[in-house]
Amino acid sequence: MQTYVPPVDDYRFLMTEVLDFDRAMAELGMEVDSDLAAAVLEEAGRLCAERLHPLNRSGDEEGSRLIDGAVKLPQGFADAYREFQEAGWASLSSSPEYGGQGLPFILQLWLDEMLSATNLSFGLIPGLTRGACEAINAHASDSLKAAYLPPMVRGEWTGAMALTESGAGTDLALLKTKADPRDDGSHAITGTKIFISSGDHDMGGNIVHLVLARLPDAPEGVKGISLFLVPKFLPDASGRFTVRNAMSVGALEKKMGIHAQPTCVMNYDGATGWLVGEPHKGLAAMFTMMNAERLMVGIQGLGIAGGAYQQAAGYARERLQGRSADGSHGPVAIIDHADVRRMLLNVRAFVEGGRALAGWTALQLDRAHRHPDAAERARADALVALLTPVVKAGFTDFGFESAVQAQQVFGGHGYIREWGMEQYVRDARIAQIYEGTNGVQAMDLVGRKLSLAGGAVAEGFFDLVSSDLEGHGAPVADRTREALQLLREATAALRGADTDELGAAAVDYLRLFALVSMGWMWTRMAAVAKDDTPLHAAKRAVADFFARRMLPQAQGLAASLSAGAQPMMRLPADAF
């Protein structure tokens, strides 16, 4: 297996030449420049490469285990997490108010990329904790924040999100977990949740669950859901968290991938919990965490693709098979075969285009939180809302496809465990499913996000892309302009469409949106890559590949969208 190489040179290129990072930081009043940011990312990459990547395969093979009701992580994971936490990586972008470092979110998102590239199961632990912190910070009482946020922000305690029940997955209106009020202001939480990532582990510290449940007077449906903070350990008389709460692991899910990640069935048997936010408004509070997690999951798809690419490219340079194109000599390295290059370039074009789009989106999130102008904060927040389903679903679809293509480069060896490629494929698959399946993300885009501010947010984004494309005559700019026009036409056709039409269009529309967004980023990268350096020359070449071999998908997607819902709805349900 190839040693993982953190893409720090690419991060530096994006910050200094594409995203104008230093100007953005100055505008937000942050004392961080691209040199400091690159140094942080380089150190984070070293940890991922040297400490986490070597645990990825062994963790997959050993898996998490449930022993006498307690979860045991694979060998080395607990020690690696403590090193990660003690070095401050868990608190990278969190608020200094609770012990965080307050660094820009773009560094957090790119750290998440490297974590996902090297050890997805591990990366879920701090990622879920960060999302839980955001929900607590946004909605919990001051007393809960004071008690729980500092150790969670520092990574001494971890977090988990408990939504799903066996009869209530996407349709949370069906959930049955109960919350009965107690005289001391707490609640007794009773019910069973499934698919709870990081629900239990042996790393030490508390595990803080955010649990959706119903109060006795709750109305039916999603309007009757409340959110509760339910810790594994409760405070004792001295205020130390040593008292075991009435919650337990019923089982560990046996999964296709992410075997090292403890995905639990959790039983809450009158467990003590505290209301977070207002009664019956729990879904809105939980979405604070879910939206953060959806961006993280999109980056998981990007990271898996980048890690798989490095393995496949290294193998293709070394593996000798077949003869040269003119038949004059052989065997040659398979990197010389056009079809192998096709697969590798498909992956690389997504990874580098997605990395740029992720960075741009992260900067918008920083603007939404820190810009001195309220109108600019609102504008940036709306753009993040628009792009969140695109990043989550688009990146994880492309990410899975990339893992499969990288595996294919290995031929038969890609199907054998020792090469590690089949793990990338298995691990990548979950990202298309959890935190809202990609079909649900696509419906969120066409059903909710396109109508933000009466459609002005989407149109404003399209105008931004269009203005950046002006004056560029490279093939990637021309093809992106053509794809953007198709996207505008599809958007207009969906306005006022009924549920069937939206459902029929959603997935193809989101992919078209993702292609246009990455074409925009590739145009920006190609426009500044003017030197004869290897990095700039590679950017121009990959931009041209994206333009000529990937952006033409837009034509087929537009044709599919124009067919409408009839081809899908014509067959009666009982004929399936």
ZAVEXVO-308128 format. One record per residue (C-alpha): residue in three letters; chain; z, y, x. Coordinates in Angstrom, 1 decimal, decimal comma. Example, Ala and Ser with C-alpha at 12.3 -4.5 7.8 and 13.67 -1.06 7.14 Angstrom:
[Ala A [7,8 -4,5 12,3]];
[Ser A [7,1 -1,1 13,7]];
This chain:
[Met A [0,0 0,0 0,0]];
[Gln A [-0,9 3,5 1,2]];
[Thr A [1,9 5,9 2,1]];
[Tyr A [2,1 8,7 -0,6]];
[Val A [0,9 12,1 0,7]];
[Pro A [2,4 15,0 -1,3]];
[Pro A [-0,4 17,4 -2,3]];
[Val A [1,3 20,4 -0,8]];
[Asp A [-1,9 21,8 0,7]];
[Asp A [-3,4 21,8 -2,8]];
[Tyr A [-0,3 23,5 -4,3]];
[Arg A [-0,6 26,2 -1,6]];
[Phe A [-4,3 26,7 -2,4]];
[Leu A [-3,5 27,1 -6,1]];
[Met A [-0,7 29,5 -5,5]];
[Thr A [-2,3 31,7 -3,0]];
[Glu A [-6,0 31,7 -4,0]];
[Val A [-6,2 30,7 -7,7]];
[Leu A [-3,0 31,6 -9,6]];
[Asp A [-1,9 34,7 -7,8]];
[Phe A [1,6 33,3 -7,5]];
[Asp A [3,1 36,1 -5,5]];
[Arg A [2,0 38,8 -7,9]];
[Ala A [3,3 36,8 -10,8]];
[Met A [6,7 36,4 -9,2]];
[Ala A [6,9 40,1 -8,4]];
[Glu A [6,0 41,0 -12,0]];
[Leu A [8,8 38,7 -13,2]];
[Gly A [11,3 40,1 -10,7]];
[Met A [11,7 36,8 -8,9]];
[Glu A [12,4 36,8 -5,2]];
[Val A [10,2 33,8 -4,5]];
[Asp A [6,9 33,9 -2,7]];
[Ser A [4,3 31,2 -2,0]];
[Asp A [5,7 30,4 1,5]];
[Leu A [9,1 29,7 0,1]];
[Ala A [7,6 27,8 -2,8]];
[Ala A [5,4 25,6 -0,5]];
[Ala A [8,4 24,9 1,7]];
[Val A [10,4 23,7 -1,4]];
[Leu A [7,5 21,5 -2,5]];
[Glu A [7,0 20,1 0,9]];
[Glu A [10,7 19,0 1,1]];
[Ala A [10,5 17,6 -2,4]];
[Gly A [7,4 15,7 -1,5]];
[Arg A [9,1 14,2 1,5]];
[Leu A [11,9 12,9 -0,7]];
[Cys A [9,4 11,4 -3,1]];
[Ala A [7,3 9,8 -0,4]];
[Glu A [10,1 8,5 1,8]];
[Arg A [12,8 7,6 -0,6]];
[Leu A [11,4 7,1 -4,1]];
[His A [7,9 5,6 -3,5]];
[Pro A [9,3 2,6 -1,6]];
[Leu A [11,5 1,8 -4,6]];
[Asn A [8,7 1,9 -7,1]];
[Arg A [7,4 -1,7 -6,8]];
[Ser A [10,8 -3,3 -6,2]];
[Gly A [12,2 -1,5 -9,1]];
[Asp A [9,4 -2,7 -11,3]];
[Glu A [9,9 -6,3 -10,2]];
[Glu A [13,7 -6,3 -10,6]];
[Gly A [13,9 -4,1 -13,6]];
[Ser A [17,0 -2,8 -15,3]];
[Arg A [19,4 -5,4 -16,6]];
[Leu A [22,1 -5,6 -19,3]];
[Ile A [25,1 -7,4 -17,9]];
[Asp A [28,2 -7,8 -20,1]];
[Gly A [27,2 -4,8 -22,2]];
[Ala A [26,6 -2,5 -19,2]];
[Val A [23,2 -1,5 -17,7]];
[Lys A [22,5 -2,1 -14,1]];
[Leu A [19,6 -0,3 -12,5]];
[Pro A [17,4 -2,0 -9,8]];
[Gln A [18,8 -2,0 -6,3]];
[Gly A [18,6 1,3 -4,6]];
[Phe A [18,1 3,5 -7,7]];
[Ala A [21,7 4,7 -8,1]];
[Asp A [22,0 5,6 -4,4]];
[Ala A [18,6 7,4 -4,5]];
[Tyr A [19,6 9,4 -7,6]];
[Arg A [22,8 10,6 -6,0]];
[Glu A [20,8 11,7 -2,9]];
[Phe A [18,4 13,5 -5,3]];
[Gln A [21,2 15,1 -7,2]];
[Glu A [23,3 16,1 -4,2]];
[Ala A [20,3 17,7 -2,6]];
[Gly A [20,0 20,0 -5,6]];
[Trp A [16,7 18,7 -7,0]];
[Ala A [18,2 18,1 -10,5]];
[Ser A [19,0 21,8 -10,9]];
[Leu A [15,8 23,3 -9,4]];
[Ser A [14,6 25,4 -12,4]];
[Ser A [17,8 25,6 -14,4]];
[Ser A [19,7 28,7 -15,2]];
[Pro A [22,1 30,0 -12,5]];
[Glu A [24,6 30,7 -15,3]];
[Tyr A [25,4 27,0 -15,4]];
[Gly A [24,9 26,2 -11,7]];
[Gly A [21,1 25,9 -11,6]];
[Gln A [18,9 27,4 -8,9]];
[Gly A [16,7 29,5 -11,2]];
[Leu A [13,5 28,8 -9,3]];
[Pro A [10,2 29,2 -11,3]];
[Phe A [9,2 26,4 -13,6]];
[Ile A [5,9 25,9 -11,8]];
[Leu A [7,9 24,3 -9,0]];
[Gln A [9,7 22,1 -11,5]];
[Leu A [6,4 20,9 -13,0]];
[Trp A [4,8 20,1 -9,7]];
[Leu A [8,0 18,3 -8,6]];
[Asp A [7,7 16,3 -11,8]];
[Glu A [4,1 15,4 -10,8]];
[Met A [5,3 14,0 -7,5]];
[Leu A [8,1 12,1 -9,1]];
[Ser A [5,7 10,6 -11,5]];
[Ala A [3,2 9,7 -8,8]];
[Thr A [5,8 7,9 -6,7]];
[Asn A [8,4 6,5 -9,2]];
[Leu A [7,9 7,2 -12,9]];
[Ser A [10,9 5,2 -14,0]];
[Phe A [13,2 7,3 -11,8]];
[Gly A [11,6 10,6 -12,7]];
[Leu A [12,5 10,1 -16,4]];
[Ile A [16,2 10,3 -15,7]];
[Pro A [16,3 14,0 -14,4]];
[Gly A [13,5 14,9 -16,8]];
[Leu A [15,4 13,9 -19,9]];
[Thr A [18,5 15,5 -18,7]];
[Arg A [16,7 18,8 -18,2]];
[Gly A [15,3 18,6 -21,7]];
[Ala A [18,8 17,9 -23,2]];
[Cys A [20,2 20,9 -21,3]];
[Glu A [17,5 23,2 -22,8]];
[Ala A [18,4 22,0 -26,3]];
[Ile A [22,2 22,5 -25,7]];
[Asn A [21,7 25,9 -24,1]];
[Ala A [19,5 27,1 -27,0]];
[His A [21,5 25,8 -29,9]];
[Ala A [25,0 24,5 -29,1]];
[Ser A [28,3 26,4 -29,4]];
[Asp A [29,7 28,3 -26,4]];
[Ser A [32,5 25,7 -26,1]];
[Leu A [30,0 22,8 -25,9]];
[Lys A [27,9 24,7 -23,4]];
[Ala A [30,9 25,4 -21,2]];
[Ala A [32,0 21,8 -21,2]];
[Tyr A [28,7 20,0 -20,8]];
[Leu A [26,1 22,2 -19,3]];
[Pro A [27,5 22,7 -15,7]];
[Pro A [27,7 19,0 -14,8]];
[Met A [24,4 18,2 -16,6]];
[Val A [22,6 21,1 -14,8]];
[Arg A [23,9 19,9 -11,5]];
[Gly A [22,8 16,4 -12,3]];
[Glu A [26,3 14,9 -12,1]];
[Trp A [25,9 13,9 -15,8]];
[Thr A [22,6 12,8 -17,4]];
[Gly A [21,1 13,2 -20,8]];
[Ala A [19,3 11,1 -23,4]];
[Met A [17,5 11,8 -26,7]];
[Ala A [18,3 9,5 -29,6]];
[Leu A [15,8 10,0 -32,5]];
[Thr A [14,0 6,8 -33,3]];
[Glu A [15,2 4,1 -35,6]];
[Ser A [13,5 0,8 -36,5]];
[Gly A [12,4 2,2 -39,8]];
[Ala A [11,9 5,8 -38,7]];
[Gly A [9,5 6,5 -35,9]];
[Thr A [7,1 9,4 -36,4]];
[Asp A [8,4 9,9 -39,9]];
[Leu A [11,9 11,0 -39,1]];
[Ala A [12,5 11,8 -42,8]];
[Leu A [13,4 8,0 -43,1]];
[Leu A [16,2 8,0 -40,6]];
[Lys A [19,6 6,6 -41,8]];
[Thr A [22,1 7,3 -39,1]];
[Lys A [25,2 9,0 -40,7]];
[Ala A [27,5 11,7 -39,5]];
[Asp A [30,9 11,9 -41,3]];
[Pro A [33,0 15,1 -40,8]];
[Arg A [36,5 14,8 -39,3]];
[Asp A [39,4 17,2 -39,7]];
[Asp A [39,2 18,3 -36,0]];
[Gly A [35,7 19,6 -36,4]];
[Ser A [34,0 16,5 -34,8]];
[His A [31,9 13,9 -36,6]];
[Ala A [31,8 10,1 -36,7]];
[Ile A [28,3 9,0 -35,9]];
[Thr A [27,3 5,6 -37,2]];
[Gly A [23,8 4,0 -36,8]];
[Thr A [21,4 2,3 -34,5]];
[Lys A [18,7 3,9 -32,4]];
[Ile A [15,9 2,2 -30,6]];
[Phe A [13,6 3,2 -27,6]];
[Ile A [16,4 5,3 -26,0]];
[Ser A [15,3 6,1 -22,4]];
[Ser A [18,1 6,4 -20,0]];
[Gly A [20,5 5,5 -22,7]];
[Asp A [22,9 3,8 -20,2]];
[His A [23,0 3,2 -16,5]];
[Asp A [25,3 2,6 -13,6]];
[Met A [24,8 5,8 -11,6]];
[Gly A [28,2 7,1 -12,6]];
[Gly A [29,0 10,3 -14,5]];
[Asn A [28,8 10,9 -18,2]];
[Ile A [25,7 10,3 -20,3]];
[Val A [25,2 12,9 -23,0]];
[His A [23,2 11,7 -26,1]];
[Leu A [21,6 14,1 -28,5]];
[Val A [21,5 12,2 -31,8]];
[Leu A [19,8 13,0 -35,0]];
[Ala A [21,9 12,0 -38,1]];
[Arg A [22,6 13,0 -41,7]];
[Leu A [25,7 14,7 -43,0]];
[Pro A [27,1 13,4 -46,3]];
[Asp A [25,6 16,3 -48,3]];
[Ala A [22,3 16,2 -46,6]];
[Pro A [19,2 16,8 -48,7]];
[Glu A [16,4 14,2 -48,6]];
[Gly A [13,7 14,3 -46,0]];
[Val A [13,5 16,2 -42,7]];
[Lys A [15,4 19,1 -44,2]];
[Gly A [18,5 16,9 -44,2]];
[Ile A [18,6 16,1 -40,5]];
[Ser A [21,3 17,5 -38,2]];
[Leu A [21,7 17,2 -34,4]];
[Phe A [24,9 16,0 -32,7]];
[Leu A [26,1 15,8 -29,1]];
[Val A [27,5 12,4 -28,5]];
[Pro A [28,8 11,7 -24,9]];
[Lys A [29,5 8,3 -23,4]];
[Phe A [32,9 9,5 -22,3]];
[Leu A [35,3 11,8 -24,2]];
[Pro A [37,9 14,1 -22,6]];
[Asp A [41,4 12,7 -22,2]];
[Ala A [44,6 14,6 -22,6]];
[Ser A [44,1 16,3 -19,2]];
[Gly A [40,5 17,3 -20,0]];
[Arg A [38,9 14,7 -17,7]];
[Phe A [36,1 12,6 -19,3]];
[Thr A [37,5 9,2 -19,0]];
[Val A [37,8 7,9 -22,7]];
[Arg A [35,0 5,5 -23,7]];
[Asn A [33,3 6,6 -26,9]];
[Ala A [32,5 4,2 -29,7]];
[Met A [28,9 3,6 -28,6]];
[Ser A [27,3 0,6 -26,9]];
[Val A [24,0 -0,8 -25,7]];
[Gly A [22,8 -3,5 -28,1]];
[Ala A [19,8 -4,6 -25,9]];
[Leu A [17,3 -3,4 -23,4]];
[Glu A [13,8 -3,2 -24,6]];
[Lys A [11,3 -5,6 -22,9]];
[Lys A [8,4 -3,4 -22,1]];
[Met A [4,9 -3,4 -20,7]];
[Gly A [5,8 -1,0 -18,0]];
[Ile A [8,5 1,4 -16,6]];
[His A [10,6 -1,7 -16,1]];
[Ala A [13,2 0,1 -13,9]];
[Gln A [13,8 2,7 -16,7]];
[Pro A [16,7 1,5 -19,0]];
[Thr A [15,2 1,8 -22,5]];
[Cys A [18,0 0,9 -24,8]];
[Val A [18,9 -0,1 -28,3]];
[Met A [22,0 2,1 -28,9]];
[Asn A [24,7 1,3 -31,4]];
[Tyr A [26,9 4,2 -32,6]];
[Asp A [30,0 2,8 -34,3]];
[Gly A [31,8 5,8 -35,6]];
[Ala A [31,2 7,5 -32,2]];
[Thr A [32,6 11,0 -31,8]];
[Gly A [30,0 13,7 -31,8]];
[Trp A [29,8 17,5 -32,3]];
[Leu A [27,2 19,4 -34,3]];
[Val A [24,6 21,2 -32,3]];
[Gly A [23,2 24,2 -34,2]];
[Glu A [23,3 24,6 -37,9]];
[Pro A [23,8 21,7 -40,4]];
[His A [20,5 20,3 -41,6]];
[Lys A [18,5 22,2 -39,0]];
[Gly A [18,6 19,4 -36,4]];
[Leu A [14,9 18,8 -36,2]];
[Ala A [14,2 22,4 -35,1]];
[Ala A [17,0 22,1 -32,5]];
[Met A [15,7 18,8 -31,2]];
[Phe A [12,1 20,2 -30,9]];
[Thr A [13,5 22,5 -28,2]];
[Met A [14,0 19,3 -26,1]];
[Met A [10,9 17,5 -27,4]];
[Asn A [8,6 20,4 -26,5]];
[Ala A [10,0 20,4 -23,0]];
[Glu A [9,6 16,7 -22,7]];
[Arg A [6,0 16,8 -24,0]];
[Leu A [5,0 19,0 -21,1]];
[Met A [6,8 16,6 -18,7]];
[Val A [5,1 13,6 -20,2]];
[Gly A [1,7 15,2 -19,7]];
[Ile A [2,6 15,7 -16,1]];
[Gln A [3,5 12,0 -15,9]];
[Gly A [-0,1 11,2 -16,7]];
[Leu A [-1,3 13,6 -14,0]];
[Gly A [1,1 12,2 -11,5]];
[Ile A [0,2 8,6 -12,1]];
[Ala A [-3,5 9,5 -11,7]];
[Gly A [-2,8 11,3 -8,5]];
[Gly A [-0,7 8,4 -7,1]];
[Ala A [-3,3 5,8 -8,1]];
[Tyr A [-6,1 8,0 -6,6]];
[Gln A [-4,5 8,0 -3,2]];
[Gln A [-4,2 4,2 -3,2]];
[Ala A [-7,8 3,7 -4,4]];
[Ala A [-9,3 6,2 -2,0]];
[Gly A [-7,5 4,7 1,0]];
[Tyr A [-8,6 1,2 0,0]];
[Ala A [-12,2 2,4 -0,5]];
[Arg A [-12,3 3,8 3,1]];
[Glu A [-11,0 0,5 4,6]];
[Arg A [-12,6 -2,2 2,4]];
[Leu A [-15,9 -3,6 3,8]];
[Gln A [-18,2 -5,1 1,2]];
[Gly A [-22,0 -5,1 0,7]];
[Arg A [-24,8 -3,4 2,6]];
[Ser A [-25,8 0,2 3,0]];
[Ala A [-28,0 1,9 0,3]];
[Asp A [-31,2 1,3 2,4]];
[Gly A [-30,2 -2,3 3,2]];
[Ser A [-30,3 -1,7 6,9]];
[His A [-26,8 -2,7 7,8]];
[Gly A [-23,6 -4,1 6,5]];
[Pro A [-20,9 -4,7 5,5]];
[Val A [-20,0 -1,1 4,8]];
[Ala A [-16,9 0,5 3,5]];
[Ile A [-17,1 0,5 -0,3]];
[Ile A [-16,6 4,3 -0,2]];
[Asp A [-20,4 4,4 0,6]];
[His A [-21,3 2,8 -2,8]];
[Ala A [-22,2 5,3 -5,4]];
[Asp A [-20,4 3,5 -8,2]];
[Val A [-17,1 3,5 -6,3]];
[Arg A [-17,6 7,3 -5,6]];
[Arg A [-18,2 7,8 -9,3]];
[Met A [-14,8 6,2 -10,2]];
[Leu A [-12,9 8,1 -7,5]];
[Leu A [-14,5 11,4 -8,4]];
[Asn A [-13,7 10,9 -12,0]];
[Val A [-10,1 10,6 -11,1]];
[Arg A [-10,0 13,4 -8,5]];
[Ala A [-11,8 15,8 -10,8]];
[Phe A [-9,1 15,3 -13,5]];
[Val A [-6,2 15,4 -11,0]];
[Glu A [-7,1 18,6 -9,3]];
[Gly A [-8,3 20,3 -12,5]];
[Gly A [-5,2 19,2 -14,4]];
[Arg A [-2,9 20,3 -11,5]];
[Ala A [-4,4 23,8 -11,7]];
[Leu A [-4,0 23,9 -15,5]];
[Ala A [-0,5 22,6 -15,3]];
[Gly A [0,4 25,4 -12,8]];
[Trp A [-1,2 28,1 -15,0]];
[Thr A [0,7 26,8 -18,1]];
[Ala A [4,0 26,7 -16,1]];
[Leu A [3,5 30,3 -15,1]];
[Gln A [3,1 31,2 -18,8]];
[Leu A [6,4 29,5 -19,5]];
[Asp A [8,0 31,5 -16,7]];
[Arg A [6,5 34,7 -18,3]];
[Ala A [7,8 33,6 -21,7]];
[His A [11,3 33,4 -20,3]];
[Arg A [11,4 36,2 -17,8]];
[His A [8,8 38,9 -18,5]];
[Pro A [10,4 42,4 -19,1]];
[Asp A [8,1 43,1 -21,9]];
[Ala A [8,9 41,4 -25,2]];
[Ala A [5,3 41,4 -26,4]];
[Glu A [4,2 39,7 -23,2]];
[Arg A [7,0 37,1 -23,6]];
[Ala A [5,8 36,4 -27,1]];
[Arg A [2,2 36,1 -26,0]];
[Ala A [3,0 33,7 -23,2]];
[Asp A [5,2 31,6 -25,4]];
[Ala A [2,4 31,3 -28,0]];
[Leu A [0,0 30,2 -25,3]];
[Val A [2,4 27,5 -24,1]];
[Ala A [2,8 26,3 -27,7]];
[Leu A [-1,0 26,0 -28,0]];
[Leu A [-1,4 24,2 -24,8]];
[Thr A [1,5 21,8 -25,0]];
[Pro A [-0,3 19,1 -27,1]];
[Val A [-3,4 19,5 -24,9]];
[Val A [-1,3 18,9 -21,8]];
[Lys A [0,6 16,0 -23,3]];
[Ala A [-2,2 14,1 -24,9]];
[Gly A [-5,1 15,2 -22,8]];
[Phe A [-3,4 14,6 -19,5]];
[Thr A [-2,0 11,2 -20,5]];
[Asp A [-5,4 10,0 -21,9]];
[Phe A [-7,2 11,0 -18,7]];
[Gly A [-4,2 9,7 -16,7]];
[Phe A [-4,5 6,2 -18,2]];
[Glu A [-8,2 6,2 -17,8]];
[Ser A [-7,7 7,3 -14,2]];
[Ala A [-5,2 4,5 -13,5]];
[Val A [-7,7 2,0 -14,8]];
[Gln A [-10,6 3,3 -12,8]];
[Ala A [-8,4 3,4 -9,6]];
[Gln A [-7,5 -0,2 -10,3]];
[Gln A [-11,2 -1,0 -10,7]];
[Val A [-11,9 0,3 -7,2]];
[Phe A [-9,9 -2,6 -5,9]];
[Gly A [-11,9 -5,2 -7,7]];
[Gly A [-10,0 -8,5 -8,0]];
[His A [-7,2 -7,2 -5,8]];
[Gly A [-6,5 -4,6 -8,4]];
[Tyr A [-5,4 -7,3 -10,8]];
[Ile A [-3,0 -8,8 -8,3]];
[Arg A [0,6 -7,4 -8,3]];
[Glu A [1,1 -7,1 -4,5]];
[Trp A [-1,5 -4,2 -4,3]];
[Gly A [0,5 -2,2 -6,9]];
[Met A [-2,4 -1,0 -9,0]];
[Glu A [-1,6 -3,0 -12,1]];
[Gln A [1,8 -1,3 -12,2]];
[Tyr A [0,1 2,1 -12,4]];
[Val A [-1,9 0,9 -15,4]];
[Arg A [1,1 -0,5 -17,1]];
[Asp A [3,3 2,5 -16,4]];
[Ala A [0,7 5,0 -17,4]];
[Arg A [0,2 3,5 -20,8]];
[Ile A [3,6 4,5 -22,3]];
[Ala A [2,8 8,2 -21,7]];
[Gln A [0,2 8,1 -24,4]];
[Ile A [2,8 6,8 -26,8]];
[Tyr A [6,2 8,3 -26,4]];
[Glu A [7,3 11,9 -27,2]];
[Gly A [4,8 11,7 -30,1]];
[Thr A [1,7 9,5 -29,9]];
[Asn A [-1,4 11,2 -28,7]];
[Gly A [-2,9 11,0 -32,2]];
[Val A [0,2 12,9 -33,5]];
[Gln A [-0,3 15,5 -30,7]];
[Ala A [-3,9 16,0 -31,7]];
[Met A [-2,9 16,5 -35,3]];
[Asp A [-0,3 19,0 -34,2]];
[Leu A [-3,1 20,9 -32,4]];
[Val A [-5,5 21,0 -35,2]];
[Gly A [-3,0 21,2 -38,1]];
[Arg A [-0,5 23,6 -36,6]];
[Lys A [-1,3 25,2 -33,3]];
[Leu A [-4,8 26,4 -34,2]];
[Ser A [-3,3 28,4 -37,1]];
[Leu A [-0,7 30,2 -35,0]];
[Ala A [-0,8 33,9 -35,8]];
[Gly A [-3,7 33,2 -38,3]];
[Gly A [-5,8 31,7 -35,5]];
[Ala A [-5,4 34,7 -33,2]];
[Val A [-3,6 32,6 -30,4]];
[Ala A [-6,5 30,2 -30,1]];
[Glu A [-9,1 32,9 -30,2]];
[Gly A [-7,2 34,9 -27,7]];
[Phe A [-7,2 31,9 -25,3]];
[Phe A [-10,9 31,3 -25,8]];
[Asp A [-11,5 35,0 -25,1]];
[Leu A [-9,4 34,7 -21,9]];
[Val A [-11,5 31,7 -20,7]];
[Ser A [-14,7 33,5 -21,6]];
[Ser A [-13,8 36,6 -19,7]];
[Asp A [-13,0 34,5 -16,6]];
[Leu A [-16,4 32,8 -16,8]];
[Glu A [-18,3 36,1 -16,8]];
[Gly A [-20,3 36,7 -13,7]];
[His A [-20,1 33,2 -12,3]];
[Gly A [-23,5 31,4 -12,0]];
[Ala A [-22,3 28,1 -10,6]];
[Pro A [-23,0 24,9 -12,6]];
[Val A [-19,4 24,5 -13,5]];
[Ala A [-19,3 28,0 -15,1]];
[Asp A [-22,5 27,5 -17,0]];
[Arg A [-21,5 24,1 -18,3]];
[Thr A [-18,0 25,4 -19,3]];
[Arg A [-19,6 28,3 -21,2]];
[Glu A [-21,7 25,8 -23,1]];
[Ala A [-18,6 23,6 -23,9]];
[Leu A [-16,6 26,6 -24,9]];
[Gln A [-19,2 27,6 -27,4]];
[Leu A [-19,1 24,1 -28,9]];
[Leu A [-15,3 24,4 -29,0]];
[Arg A [-15,4 27,7 -30,8]];
[Glu A [-17,9 26,2 -33,4]];
[Ala A [-15,6 23,2 -33,9]];
[Thr A [-12,6 25,4 -34,4]];
[Ala A [-14,4 27,5 -37,0]];
[Ala A [-15,5 24,3 -38,8]];
[Leu A [-11,9 23,1 -39,0]];
[Arg A [-10,5 26,2 -40,6]];
[Gly A [-9,4 25,3 -44,1]];
[Ala A [-10,4 21,6 -43,7]];
[Asp A [-8,5 19,0 -45,7]];
[Thr A [-6,1 16,4 -44,2]];
[Asp A [-8,8 13,7 -43,8]];
[Glu A [-11,2 16,1 -42,1]];
[Leu A [-8,5 17,3 -39,7]];
[Gly A [-7,4 13,7 -39,0]];
[Ala A [-10,9 12,6 -38,3]];
[Ala A [-11,6 15,4 -35,9]];
[Ala A [-8,2 15,7 -34,1]];
[Val A [-8,5 13,4 -31,1]];
[Asp A [-12,1 14,3 -30,2]];
[Tyr A [-11,3 18,0 -30,7]];
[Leu A [-8,3 17,8 -28,3]];
[Arg A [-10,3 16,1 -25,7]];
[Leu A [-13,0 18,8 -26,0]];
[Phe A [-10,3 21,4 -25,7]];
[Ala A [-8,9 19,7 -22,5]];
[Leu A [-12,3 19,5 -20,9]];
[Val A [-13,0 23,2 -21,5]];
[Ser A [-9,6 24,1 -20,1]];
[Met A [-10,1 22,1 -17,0]];
[Gly A [-13,7 23,5 -16,7]];
[Trp A [-12,1 27,0 -16,7]];
[Met A [-9,8 26,0 -13,9]];
[Trp A [-12,6 24,4 -11,9]];
[Thr A [-14,6 27,6 -12,3]];
[Arg A [-11,7 29,6 -10,9]];
[Met A [-11,3 27,2 -8,0]];
[Ala A [-15,0 27,1 -7,2]];
[Ala A [-15,1 30,9 -7,3]];
[Val A [-12,6 31,3 -4,5]];
[Ala A [-13,6 28,3 -2,4]];
[Lys A [-16,1 30,1 -0,2]];
[Asp A [-15,1 29,1 3,3]];
[Asp A [-16,3 26,2 5,4]];
[Thr A [-12,9 24,6 5,6]];
[Pro A [-12,6 21,0 4,5]];
[Leu A [-10,5 22,0 1,5]];
[His A [-12,9 24,6 0,2]];
[Ala A [-15,9 22,5 0,8]];
[Ala A [-14,3 19,6 -1,2]];
[Lys A [-13,4 22,0 -4,0]];
[Arg A [-17,0 23,1 -4,4]];
[Ala A [-18,2 19,5 -4,3]];
[Val A [-15,7 18,2 -6,9]];
[Ala A [-16,3 21,2 -9,1]];
[Asp A [-20,0 20,4 -9,1]];
[Phe A [-19,2 16,8 -10,0]];
[Phe A [-17,0 17,9 -12,9]];
[Ala A [-19,7 20,1 -14,2]];
[Arg A [-22,6 17,6 -14,0]];
[Arg A [-20,8 14,3 -14,7]];
[Met A [-17,7 15,1 -16,9]];
[Leu A [-18,4 18,3 -18,9]];
[Pro A [-21,5 16,7 -20,5]];
[Gln A [-19,0 14,7 -22,6]];
[Ala A [-18,6 17,9 -24,6]];
[Gln A [-22,0 17,3 -26,2]];
[Gly A [-21,1 13,9 -27,5]];
[Leu A [-17,7 15,1 -28,7]];
[Ala A [-19,3 17,9 -30,6]];
[Ala A [-21,8 15,5 -32,2]];
[Ser A [-18,9 13,2 -33,2]];
[Leu A [-16,9 16,1 -34,7]];
[Ser A [-19,9 17,2 -36,8]];
[Ala A [-20,0 13,8 -38,5]];
[Gly A [-16,8 14,7 -40,4]];
[Ala A [-14,4 12,3 -42,1]];
[Gln A [-16,9 10,3 -44,2]];
[Pro A [-17,7 7,6 -41,6]];
[Met A [-14,0 6,9 -41,2]];
[Met A [-13,0 7,0 -44,9]];
[Arg A [-16,0 5,2 -46,5]];
[Leu A [-14,6 1,7 -45,9]];
[Pro A [-12,0 0,8 -48,6]];
[Ala A [-8,5 0,1 -47,2]];
[Asp A [-8,5 -3,5 -48,5]];
[Ala A [-11,7 -4,2 -46,5]];
[Phe A [-10,0 -3,8 -43,1]];
